[in-house]
Amino acid sequence: MQQSSHTTSLSIRSFQFCSNNSVTFTNMKLPTLSVLYLIHLTSLLLILAESTQPPFSCDISDPRTKSYPFCKTTLPITQRVQDLVSRLTLDEKISQLVNSVSSIPRLGIPAYQWWSEALHGVAYSLRVTQGIRFNGTIQSATSFPQVILTAASFDAHLWYRIAQAIGIEARAIYNAGQAMGMTFWAPNINIYRDPRWGRGQETPGEDPLVSGKYAVSFVRGIQGDSFEGGKLGQHLQASACCKHFTAYDLDNWKGVKRYVFNAKVSLQDLADTYQPPFQSCIQQGKASGIMCAYNRVNGVPNCADYNLLSKTARGQWGFNGYITSDCDAVAIIHEDQGYAKLPEDAVADVLKAGMDVNCGTYLKKYTKSAVEKRKLPVSKIDRALHNLFSVRIRLGLFDGNPVKQPYGTIGSDKVCSQEHRNLALEAARNGIVLLKNTDKLLPLSKTKTTSLAVIGPNANSAKTFVGNYAGPPCKPVTPLQGLQSYVKDTRFHQGCNAVNCSSAFIAQSVKIAKGTDHVVLVMGLDQTQESEDHDRVDLLLPPKQQNLISRIARVAKNPVILVLLSGGPVDISFAKNDQHIGSILWAGYPGEAGGRALAEIIFGDHNPASNLYTGGRLPVTWYPQSYVNVPMTDMRMRPEPSSSYPGRTYRFYQGPKVFEFGYGLSYSNYTYEILPVTQNRVHIMVESSNPHRYLPVSEMGDEVCEKMKYTVKVRVKNHGAMAGKHPMLLFVGRPKMVNGRPVRQLVAFQSVNLNAGERADVEFELRPCEHLSSAKKDGSMVIEEGSYLLSIGDKESEIQVVK
């Protein structure tokens, strides 16, 4: 239909955008269609302006700003917060106690979202509209390896650099107007106590020292501090939140769910296993947030535990930040656990305990009635608001236009930058663990390998590689894509219909395997097998997947290469002992660059940036399938021989293992020598009337403990033909396990770069009060007299502790 040439006119006003996003019009006449077009264009421009403007308070163009003390950056944060809170009505106060915070227009305070994720890269969750959006100019973020693989590098500075990159990308996304919050609920530093835990992949592993150092590195990196700490000041680049406080490491096992689980934990285990990572996070990392967990500990919900939140975290450890609940953790205190008789009781319990913000809506619904029923004084609400607004002010959200503030110049070009993508590759390479390499099958020859079979349900799945809590990756590379760049004649088959391998395509896979020089099998698990709210019930690969691996291995021309993707340990004894399987690589969930990293490792290609190959080491014990006989609900770390309870983790477990904590091969061969120390006797330098052969650390004081530290030197040599970045792990133990002491305990670790044939002397600092102490049954830390063994590799050195 032909459009009529007749048009009508309409009086409107022309418009222009002002700095405050308002529109100014002047009288004019335009054709109606043009008017409609301009109205539509105006709407689009307003949306665009809104989406690119980060939310903030105290705009200098707002005349009210000058009259509000909470907007005056020259005042102390405490004074600013006191002024702000004093201006709020009770309803306004309550609106600020949940993760999705309402705006307060009369004070120029925008809405805020406390919940954002950044476990191993800026992420989002499909479960909720949270603080981060990838629907604007920024549509992806660098996806680093899942934490369990990053931990396998045993490189604290690498951990820091990753978190630093995440913090930079987070701030860039905020500056681009695609964030409603800058508080990120990471890292997860719970101890990976049981190999079946679906969320163990999110953690740095089973060792408290490693978890604590990871927490410190991550928090300092993302918040904008230096690697050594102490240079942060009051401004935060982004806010970190250490979770889940405390003794949380069961999600859904055989019908036992995290929401109602009562973790029965001894004071001894709390003191030397479950609590140390959180203490490090707070005292050394200076985290600005912690999250209380769903579960109860010895009958008390974590989020309602005054001793945990206020006495321990704030009182003993000096925590200065906000405490959030896990999502709906307040509601379950009444609705699922029955700990609180009424919803108002649950609200009162958590606020009195020291929690500040509820991920969920319970505080929004029931806080006012709790006040009206005199179950809760308003002072507890004010205390929570003080902590919450203090963090938002530290983030610069009440200092006017953020572009003019610290971190305001971080642009969108920092997201998915080449530097960050190279770092993701480096992290994957440094974490991947070589578990088996019979007759030095790896690395393959790039010139002699003319054809390659790549088989497996994980071989071409970018989704599997990024793990959980991931955002859209920048430029993901699967193993298939990575290997195709090395061998032109690369043939692929999925092998199974899915990772659970309910249907295996054996005939097709065998046919491909028979016709190529080498076979790479990319198998393992994915989020359908292990994830949040889904713990495993066994430690084996899916049966048909395991059968497929064995069938292919028997017919291949050469021993096959098995690549395992998994967050948790898998009993692969069958592959470890199969002569047809020449090499095994554990790749965790290696992030967006994982496929390229695997291909480079398989072909021995050097990273041009470092010219180094790194072999990671396992951050968890790999148990045999028989370990599933141990109830996952048993929180005890220490063994109980009388009941055949074997204990947990390398520190206490003495049963059979598939692979030990810290195990990992390399393409090079390294030897160690513990050099003679200036002292092999540690004197407890404090007067005490204690008649026992131990002394409580609490009686020694910081000054004495500082004087007792000394240096241990280890000489390491690379005897191989390839350069390498080698993780070194120093342990201490007693000749036999007595008084509940660990069998051995990691006390220090660092990575060293060595060329072929090169040697180096590496120094480790030994702090007796920290590294030689152990927990008694009452939770007190003591140093015992007697003999201790320092060990690294196969070398040992004895030291004596005397009073």
C-alpha positions in Angstrom: 0.0 0.0 0.0 1.3 3.3 -1.0 1.8 5.8 1.8 -0.2 9.1 1.6 1.9 12.1 0.9 -0.4 14.1 3.2 1.1 14.8 6.6 -0.1 16.7 9.6 1.9 19.0 11.8 2.2 18.9 15.6 3.6 21.5 17.9 6.4 20.0 20.1 9.5 21.1 21.7 13.0 20.3 20.5 15.3 18.7 23.0 18.9 18.5 24.2 20.5 16.3 26.8 21.9 17.8 29.9 24.7 16.5 32.1 22.1 15.1 34.5 20.4 13.1 31.7 17.4 15.5 31.7 15.9 16.7 28.4 15.3 20.4 27.5 12.7 21.3 24.9 12.0 24.5 22.8 8.8 25.2 20.9 8.7 24.1 17.3 6.6 22.4 14.7 7.4 19.1 12.9 5.5 16.6 10.9 3.7 14.0 13.0 5.8 11.1 11.8 8.9 13.0 12.6 7.5 13.7 16.0 6.9 10.0 16.6 10.4 9.2 15.4 11.9 11.8 17.7 9.9 10.5 20.6 11.2 7.0 19.9 14.7 8.3 19.4 14.5 10.1 22.7 13.5 6.9 24.5 16.4 5.0 23.0 18.8 7.8 23.9 17.5 7.9 27.4 17.9 4.1 27.7 21.4 4.4 26.3 22.3 7.2 28.7 20.9 5.3 31.6 22.7 2.1 30.7 26.1 3.8 30.4 25.8 5.9 33.5 27.0 4.0 36.6 24.8 4.5 39.6 26.1 6.7 42.4 25.1 9.2 45.1 26.1 12.8 45.9 26.2 14.2 42.4 27.7 17.7 42.6 25.0 19.0 40.2 22.4 18.1 42.8 22.0 21.1 45.1 21.1 18.9 48.1 24.6 17.4 48.0 26.3 20.3 49.7 23.9 20.1 52.7 24.4 16.4 53.4 27.4 15.6 55.6 27.3 12.0 54.3 28.4 13.4 50.9 31.4 15.3 52.3 34.5 13.2 51.4 36.6 15.1 53.8 34.7 13.7 56.8 35.6 10.3 58.3 33.5 7.4 57.0 32.0 6.7 60.4 30.7 10.3 60.6 29.3 10.2 57.1 27.5 6.9 57.8 26.1 8.2 61.1 24.6 11.2 59.3 23.1 9.1 56.5 21.5 6.5 58.9 20.1 9.3 61.0 18.1 10.6 58.0 16.4 7.4 57.3 12.9 6.4 58.3 12.4 2.9 59.8 10.9 1.7 56.5 13.8 3.1 54.6 16.2 1.4 56.9 14.6 -1.9 56.5 14.6 -1.6 52.7 18.5 -1.6 52.9 18.8 -4.9 54.8 18.3 -7.2 51.7 20.5 -7.9 48.7 18.2 -6.1 46.3 18.3 -2.6 47.9 15.6 0.0 47.0 16.5 3.5 46.1 15.9 6.4 48.4 15.0 9.2 45.9 14.6 12.0 48.5 18.2 11.6 49.4 19.5 10.9 45.9 20.5 7.3 46.8 20.1 4.8 43.9 19.2 1.2 44.2 22.0 -1.2 44.9 22.6 -5.0 44.4 24.8 -6.6 47.0 24.9 -10.0 45.1 27.4 -10.3 42.4 29.7 -13.2 41.6 33.4 -13.3 40.6 34.6 -16.7 41.7 37.1 -17.1 38.8 36.0 -14.2 36.6 33.2 -11.7 36.7 30.1 -13.8 36.4 26.4 -13.8 36.6 23.8 -16.3 37.9 20.7 -17.2 36.1 18.9 -17.6 39.4 18.5 -13.9 40.1 18.8 -10.5 38.5 22.0 -9.5 40.3 24.6 -6.8 40.1 26.3 -7.5 36.8 24.8 -7.4 33.3 26.4 -8.5 30.0 23.9 -6.8 27.7 25.7 -3.6 26.9 29.0 -2.7 25.2 30.6 -5.4 27.4 29.2 -8.8 26.7 31.9 -11.1 28.2 34.6 -11.3 30.7 37.8 -13.2 31.1 37.1 -16.7 32.4 40.0 -18.0 34.4 40.3 -21.7 35.5 38.0 -22.9 38.1 39.6 -22.3 41.6 40.6 -25.9 42.3 42.8 -26.0 39.2 44.3 -22.5 39.9 45.2 -23.8 43.4 47.2 -26.6 41.8 49.8 -24.1 40.6 50.7 -23.4 44.3 51.6 -19.9 43.1 50.2 -17.2 45.5 51.4 -14.4 43.2 49.5 -16.0 40.2 46.4 -16.1 42.4 46.8 -12.4 43.2 47.3 -11.4 39.6 44.1 -13.3 38.6 42.1 -11.6 41.3 43.6 -8.3 40.4 42.5 -8.8 36.8 39.0 -9.8 38.0 38.8 -6.6 40.1 39.8 -4.4 37.2 37.2 -6.0 34.9 34.6 -5.6 37.5 35.3 -1.9 37.9 35.3 -1.5 34.1 31.9 -3.1 33.9 30.6 -0.7 36.6 32.1 2.3 34.9 30.4 1.2 31.7 27.0 1.3 33.5 26.5 -2.4 33.5 26.7 -3.0 37.2 24.3 -2.3 40.1 26.8 -3.4 42.7 30.5 -3.8 43.4 30.3 -6.4 46.2 31.4 -9.8 44.9 30.6 -13.0 46.9 34.0 -14.7 46.4 36.2 -16.4 47.3 34.9 -19.8 48.5 37.5 -20.9 51.0 35.8 -23.8 52.7 38.0 -26.8 53.3 37.5 -29.5 50.6 36.9 -32.1 53.4 35.1 -34.8 51.4 35.9 -35.8 47.8 32.2 -36.1 46.9 31.4 -32.5 47.7 29.8 -30.9 44.5 31.3 -27.5 45.3 34.8 -28.6 46.1 35.7 -27.4 42.6 35.1 -23.8 43.8 37.7 -24.0 46.6 41.5 -24.0 46.8 41.5 -27.6 48.1 41.8 -29.5 51.4 44.7 -27.7 53.1 44.1 -24.9 55.5 47.4 -23.1 54.8 46.7 -23.1 51.0 43.1 -22.0 51.5 44.2 -19.2 53.8 47.0 -18.0 51.4 44.6 -18.2 48.5 42.0 -16.1 50.4 44.6 -13.4 51.2 45.9 -13.3 47.6 42.4 -13.1 46.1 41.1 -10.5 48.5 44.1 -8.3 48.1 44.0 -8.6 44.3 40.3 -7.9 43.7 40.1 -5.1 46.3 43.0 -3.2 44.9 45.7 -3.9 47.5 49.3 -4.8 46.8 50.4 -8.4 46.8 52.2 -7.9 50.2 49.2 -6.0 51.6 49.0 -2.8 53.6 48.7 -0.3 50.7 44.9 -0.3 50.2 43.7 2.7 52.2 40.0 3.3 52.5 39.1 3.0 48.8 38.1 -0.4 47.4 38.4 -1.3 43.7 35.8 -4.0 44.4 34.7 -5.7 47.6 35.5 -9.4 48.3 33.5 -11.7 50.5 35.0 -14.8 52.0 32.4 -17.6 52.2 30.8 -19.8 53.6 31.5 -19.2 57.3 31.8 -21.9 58.7 32.3 -25.7 58.4 30.2 -25.8 55.2 31.1 -28.6 52.8 28.0 -30.6 52.2 25.2 -29.6 49.7 22.9 -32.5 49.0 24.1 -36.0 49.8 21.7 -38.9 49.9 18.9 -36.6 50.8 20.8 -34.7 53.5 20.6 -31.1 52.4 22.8 -28.1 53.4 19.7 -26.2 54.6 19.1 -28.4 57.5 22.5 -30.1 58.0 23.8 -29.9 61.6 27.6 -30.1 61.3 28.9 -31.6 64.5 32.5 -30.2 64.7 35.0 -30.5 67.6 36.7 -27.5 68.9 40.0 -29.1 67.9 38.9 -29.4 64.2 37.5 -25.9 64.2 40.7 -24.5 65.5 43.2 -26.1 63.1 41.1 -26.9 60.0 37.8 -25.1 59.4 38.5 -21.6 60.9 42.1 -20.7 59.8 41.3 -19.8 56.2 38.7 -17.3 57.4 41.0 -15.9 60.0 43.6 -15.3 57.3 41.0 -13.8 55.0 40.1 -11.3 57.7 43.3 -10.5 59.4 45.8 -10.6 56.5 43.6 -10.1 53.5 41.4 -7.4 55.1 38.3 -8.7 53.4 35.4 -6.2 53.5 32.8 -9.0 53.5 32.1 -12.5 54.8 29.1 -14.7 54.2 27.5 -16.9 56.9 26.6 -20.4 55.7 23.3 -22.2 55.6 24.2 -25.1 57.9 24.2 -25.3 61.7 27.4 -25.9 63.6 26.8 -27.9 66.8 23.1 -27.0 66.7 23.4 -23.2 66.1 22.7 -21.7 62.6 25.8 -19.9 61.4 23.9 -16.8 60.6 22.4 -16.7 64.1 25.7 -17.5 66.0 26.8 -14.4 68.0 29.9 -16.3 69.1 30.9 -16.9 65.5 30.0 -13.5 63.9 30.5 -11.0 66.6 32.9 -12.5 69.2 35.2 -14.4 66.8 35.1 -12.6 63.5 34.7 -9.0 64.8 36.0 -9.3 68.3 39.0 -11.7 68.1 39.9 -11.3 64.5 39.1 -7.6 64.1 36.8 -7.9 61.1 35.7 -4.5 59.7 33.1 -5.0 57.0 29.7 -6.4 56.3 28.2 -9.9 56.9 25.7 -11.3 54.5 23.6 -14.4 54.7 23.7 -17.0 52.0 20.6 -16.8 50.0 17.4 -17.5 52.0 19.6 -18.6 54.9 17.5 -16.4 57.3 14.2 -18.0 56.1 15.4 -21.5 56.7 16.2 -20.8 60.3 12.5 -20.7 60.9 11.0 -22.6 58.0 13.4 -25.6 57.6 15.5 -25.8 60.8 12.9 -24.8 63.2 15.5 -23.1 65.3 13.4 -19.9 65.5 9.7 -20.3 66.4 8.5 -17.3 64.4 9.8 -15.4 61.4 10.4 -12.4 63.6 12.5 -14.5 65.9 14.7 -15.5 63.0 15.1 -11.8 62.0 16.0 -10.9 65.6 18.4 -13.8 66.0 20.5 -12.9 62.9 20.7 -9.2 63.5 21.5 -9.7 67.2 24.2 -12.2 66.2 25.9 -9.6 63.9 24.6 -10.3 60.4 24.0 -7.2 58.3 22.3 -8.1 55.1 19.9 -10.9 54.0 20.2 -12.4 50.6 16.5 -12.9 50.2 13.4 -11.1 51.5 12.9 -12.2 55.0 14.3 -9.1 56.6 12.3 -6.9 54.3 9.1 -8.8 55.3 9.5 -9.3 59.1 11.9 -6.8 60.5 9.3 -4.1 61.2 7.0 -6.5 63.0 10.0 -7.8 65.0 10.6 -4.2 66.1 6.9 -3.7 66.9 6.8 -6.9 68.9 9.9 -5.7 70.8 11.9 -8.7 69.7 14.5 -6.4 68.1 15.8 -3.0 69.0 16.3 -0.4 66.2 19.9 -0.1 67.3 20.7 -3.5 65.8 19.3 -2.3 62.5 21.4 0.9 62.7 24.5 -1.2 63.5 23.9 -3.3 60.3 23.4 -0.2 58.2 26.6 1.3 59.5 28.5 -1.7 58.2 26.7 -1.7 54.9 26.9 1.9 54.0 30.6 2.0 55.2 31.4 -0.5 52.4 29.4 1.3 49.8 31.3 4.6 50.7 34.6 2.7 50.5 33.7 1.7 47.0 33.3 5.4 46.1 29.6 5.2 45.5 28.8 8.2 47.7 31.7 10.4 46.4 30.0 11.9 43.3 30.6 10.9 39.7 32.8 7.8 39.8 34.6 8.7 36.7 36.3 11.4 38.7 37.2 9.1 41.6 39.9 6.4 42.1 39.4 3.6 39.6 37.2 5.9 37.5 39.4 5.7 34.4 39.3 1.9 34.1 37.6 1.5 30.7 35.9 -1.3 28.8 39.2 -2.0 27.0 40.4 -3.7 30.2 37.8 -6.4 29.9 38.9 -9.4 27.8 42.2 -7.6 27.2 45.1 -9.5 25.7 46.9 -9.3 29.0 44.1 -10.9 30.9 43.5 -13.6 28.3 47.2 -14.4 28.4 46.9 -14.7 32.1 44.0 -17.1 31.8 46.3 -19.3 29.5 49.2 -19.1 32.0 46.9 -20.1 34.9 45.6 -23.1 33.0 49.1 -24.2 32.0 50.4 -23.8 35.5 47.6 -25.7 37.1 47.1 -28.8 34.8 48.6 -31.8 36.6 50.5 -34.6 34.8 49.5 -37.8 36.7 51.1 -40.4 34.5 53.7 -40.3 31.7 55.0 -43.8 30.9 58.1 -43.9 28.8 57.9 -40.2 28.4 55.0 -40.5 25.9 54.4 -36.8 26.4 55.2 -34.4 24.9 54.2 -35.7 21.4 56.3 -34.8 18.5 54.8 -32.0 16.4 56.6 -33.3 13.3 56.0 -37.0 13.7 52.4 -36.8 14.6 50.6 -36.7 11.3 47.1 -37.8 12.5 45.3 -37.5 15.7 42.0 -38.8 17.1 40.2 -36.7 19.7 37.4 -38.5 21.4 35.2 -37.8 24.4 32.1 -35.9 25.5 34.3 -33.1 27.0 36.5 -32.7 23.9 34.5 -29.9 22.3 32.4 -28.4 25.1 33.4 -24.9 26.0 30.6 -24.8 28.6 32.2 -27.7 30.5 35.6 -26.0 30.5 34.4 -22.8 32.4 32.9 -24.7 35.3 30.3 -23.1 37.5 29.8 -19.5 38.6 31.1 -18.3 35.2 30.2 -15.4 33.0 30.3 -15.5 29.2 34.0 -16.1 28.3 36.0 -13.9 25.9 37.3 -16.3 23.3 36.9 -19.9 24.5 39.1 -22.6 23.0 38.1 -26.3 23.4 40.7 -29.1 23.4 39.5 -30.1 19.9 40.1 -26.6 18.6 43.5 -26.4 20.4 44.7 -29.8 19.0 43.5 -29.0 15.5 45.9 -26.1 15.4 48.8 -28.6 15.8 47.6 -31.5 13.6 45.8 -30.9 10.4 44.5 -34.5 10.2 42.5 -34.4 13.5 39.5 -36.6 13.7 36.8 -36.1 16.3 34.0 -38.2 17.9 32.0 -37.4 21.0 32.3 -41.0 22.1 29.2 -40.7 24.4 25.9 -39.0 24.1 26.8 -37.0 27.2 29.2 -37.0 30.1 27.1 -39.5 32.0 27.5 -41.7 28.9 24.2 -43.4 29.1 24.9 -44.3 25.5 28.5 -45.0 24.3 29.4 -45.0 20.6 32.1 -47.6 20.9 32.2 -48.9 17.2 32.6 -45.4 15.8 35.1 -44.3 18.3 37.2 -47.5 17.9 37.2 -47.0 14.1 38.6 -43.5 14.5 41.2 -44.6 17.1 42.5 -47.4 14.9 43.3 -45.1 12.0 45.4 -42.4 13.7 48.9 -42.1 15.1 47.8 -41.0 18.5 44.5 -40.8 20.5 43.6 -38.1 23.0 40.6 -39.0 25.2 38.9 -36.0 26.8 36.7 -37.5 29.5 35.7 -36.9 33.1 32.9 -35.0 34.8 30.8 -31.9 34.3 28.2 -29.9 36.2 25.6 -32.6 35.8 27.8 -34.9 37.9 29.1 -32.5 40.5 27.8 -29.0 41.3 26.1 -26.8 43.9 23.2 -28.7 45.5 24.6 -32.0 43.9 27.2 -34.1 45.7 28.4 -37.3 44.3 27.7 -40.7 45.7 30.7 -42.4 44.3 34.2 -41.6 43.0 34.2 -43.4 39.7 33.7 -42.3 36.2 30.4 -43.1 34.6 30.6 -46.9 33.9 30.1 -46.7 30.1 32.6 -43.9 29.9 35.2 -46.0 31.8 34.5 -48.9 29.5 34.9 -46.7 26.4 38.3 -45.5 27.6 39.5 -49.1 28.1 38.1 -50.4 24.8 39.8 -47.6 22.8 43.1 -47.9 24.6 43.3 -51.6 23.7 43.0 -51.0 19.9 45.0 -47.8 19.5 48.3 -47.9 17.6 50.1 -46.3 20.5 49.3 -45.8 24.3 46.6 -43.3 24.5 46.5 -39.9 26.3 43.7 -39.5 28.9 42.6 -36.0 29.8 40.3 -35.8 32.8 38.0 -32.8 33.4 36.7 -32.7 37.0 36.5 -30.6 40.0 36.8 -33.4 42.5 39.0 -36.5 42.8 38.2 -39.6 40.7 39.3 -43.1 41.3 41.0 -43.9 38.0 43.0 -46.8 39.3 42.0 -48.7 36.1 43.7 -46.1 34.0 46.7 -45.7 36.3 47.4 -49.4 36.0 46.6 -49.8 32.3 49.7 -50.1 30.1 47.7 -49.1 27.1 47.1 -45.7 28.7 50.5 -44.0 28.5 49.7 -40.5 29.9 47.1 -39.0 32.2 46.4 -35.2 32.6 44.0 -33.8 35.1 42.7 -30.4 33.8 40.1 -29.5 36.4 37.8 -27.0 34.6 40.5 -24.9 33.0 38.6 -21.9 31.8 38.4 -20.2 28.4 42.0 -20.9 27.5 42.0 -24.5 28.7 41.8 -26.1 25.3 44.8 -24.2 24.1 46.8 -24.9 27.3 46.1 -28.6 27.0 47.2 -28.7 23.4 50.4 -26.8 24.2 51.2 -29.2 27.1 50.5 -32.3 25.0 52.8 -31.1 22.3 55.4 -29.6 24.6 55.0 -26.2 23.1 56.6 -23.3 25.1 54.6 -20.3 26.1 56.4 -17.5 24.3 55.9 -15.2 27.2 57.7 -17.4 29.7 59.4 -20.2 27.7 58.4 -22.5 30.6 56.4 -25.6 31.1 54.8 -25.9 34.5 53.4 -29.1 36.0 50.8 -28.4 38.7 50.3 -30.5 41.8 47.1 -31.9 43.3 45.6 -29.7 45.9 43.5 -32.6 47.2 43.9 -36.3 48.0 42.5 -38.7 45.4 40.9 -41.5 47.4 39.8 -45.0 46.2 36.2 -45.8 45.6 36.1 -47.6 49.0 36.1 -44.1 50.7 32.4 -43.7 49.9 31.8 -46.0 52.9 32.7 -43.0 55.1 29.5 -41.0 55.8 29.8 -37.6 54.2 28.0 -36.2 57.3 30.9 -37.1 59.6 32.8 -33.9 60.1 35.7 -35.4 62.1 39.1 -34.8 60.6 41.1 -37.1 62.8 40.9 -40.9 62.5 39.3 -43.2 65.0 40.9 -46.6 64.7 38.5 -48.2 67.2 35.6 -47.6 64.8 37.6 -47.9 61.6 37.1 -44.3 60.8 40.0 -43.4 58.5 40.2 -39.6 59.0 40.2 -37.0 56.3 42.7 -35.2 54.0 46.4 -35.8 53.7 46.9 -34.4 57.2 45.1 -37.2 59.0 44.0 -39.9 56.5 46.3 -42.9 56.5 44.4 -45.3 54.2 45.1 -46.2 50.6 45.3 -43.4 48.0 45.0 -43.2 44.2 47.2 -40.1 44.2 48.5 -38.1 47.2 48.0 -34.4 48.0 50.8 -32.5 46.2 51.4 -35.2 43.6 52.3 -34.1 40.1 54.9 -35.1 37.5 56.8 -32.9 35.1 58.6 -33.1 31.8 61.8 -32.3 33.8 63.4 -34.0 36.8 64.0 -32.1 40.0 66.1 -32.9 43.0 66.2 -31.2 46.4 68.7 -30.7 49.2 67.8 -29.2 52.5 70.8 -27.1 53.4 72.3 -27.0 56.9 70.3 -24.6 59.0 71.8 -22.1 61.4 69.7 -23.7 64.1 68.1 -27.1 64.4 66.8 -26.5 67.9 63.8 -24.2 68.5 63.8 -22.8 72.0 60.5 -21.7 73.4 61.6 -18.4 74.8 59.1 -17.7 77.5 58.9 -18.3 81.2 56.1 -20.6 82.2 55.0 -22.6 85.2 53.3 -25.1 82.8 54.4 -28.6 83.9 53.4 -30.2 80.6 55.7 -30.8 77.6 53.9 -28.1 75.6 53.2 -24.4 75.9 50.0 -22.6 74.7 50.8 -20.2 71.9 48.4 -17.7 73.6 50.9 -17.4 76.5 53.8 -16.6 74.2 52.6 -13.3 72.6 53.3 -11.9 69.2 56.7 -10.4 70.0 58.1 -13.8 71.2 56.6 -15.6 68.3 58.2 -13.1 65.9 61.6 -13.6 67.4 61.4 -17.4 67.0 61.0 -17.4 63.2 63.9 -18.5 61.1 64.8 -19.4 57.5 65.1 -22.8 55.9 67.1 -23.0 52.7 66.4 -25.7 50.0 68.6 -26.2 47.0 66.7 -27.4 43.9 68.1 -28.4 40.6 66.4 -29.0 37.2 68.0 -32.2 35.7 65.8 -32.2 32.7 66.2 -30.9 29.1 63.3 -28.4 29.4 62.9 -25.2 31.4 60.3 -25.3 34.1 58.4 -23.4 36.7 58.4 -25.8 39.6 56.1 -25.7 42.7 58.1 -26.6 45.8 56.1 -27.8 48.9 57.7 -27.9 52.4 56.1 -30.0 55.0 56.6 -30.6 58.7 55.5 -33.6 60.7 56.2 -35.8 63.8 57.8 -39.2 63.6 54.4 -40.6 64.6 50.9 -39.1 65.0 50.3 -38.4 68.7 47.8 -36.3 70.6 45.8 -35.7 67.5 48.6 -34.0 65.6 48.5 -34.2 61.8 50.6 -36.9 60.1 52.3 -34.0 58.3 51.4 -30.4 57.6 52.2 -28.1 54.7 54.1 -25.1 56.1 55.3 -23.2 53.0 55.2 -23.3 49.2 56.5 -21.3 46.3 57.3 -21.7 42.7 60.8 -21.4 41.2 61.8 -20.8 37.5 64.7 -23.0 36.4 66.3 -23.5 33.0 67.5 -26.9 32.0 70.5 -27.9 34.3 70.0 -24.8 36.5 69.9 -24.9 40.3 68.7 -22.4 42.9 68.7 -21.9 46.6 65.1 -21.1 47.8 64.4 -19.7 51.2 61.3 -20.6 53.2 60.3 -18.8 56.4 59.5 -21.1 59.3 57.3 -19.6 62.0 57.2 -22.1 65.0 54.1 -20.5 66.6 52.2 -21.1 63.4 53.9 -24.0 61.7 54.9 -26.2 64.6 51.8 -25.7 66.8 48.8 -28.0 67.0 45.3 -27.9 68.4 44.4 -29.6 71.6 40.9 -30.9 72.2 39.7 -27.7 73.7 40.8 -25.8 70.6 43.8 -24.1 72.1 47.0 -24.0 70.0 50.1 -25.4 71.6 53.7 -26.1 70.7 54.9 -29.4 72.0 58.5 -30.4 72.9 60.2 -33.0 70.8 61.4 -34.0 67.4 59.9 -32.6 64.1 60.8 -33.5 60.6 61.0 -31.0 57.8 60.5 -32.6 54.4 60.5 -31.7 50.7 60.3 -34.3 48.1 62.2 -37.3 49.4 64.5 -35.2 51.7 64.1 -34.8 55.4 65.8 -32.7 58.1 65.2 -33.0 61.9 64.6 -30.1 64.2 64.1 -30.2 68.0 61.7 -28.0 70.1 62.8 -27.5 73.6 61.5 -25.5 76.5 
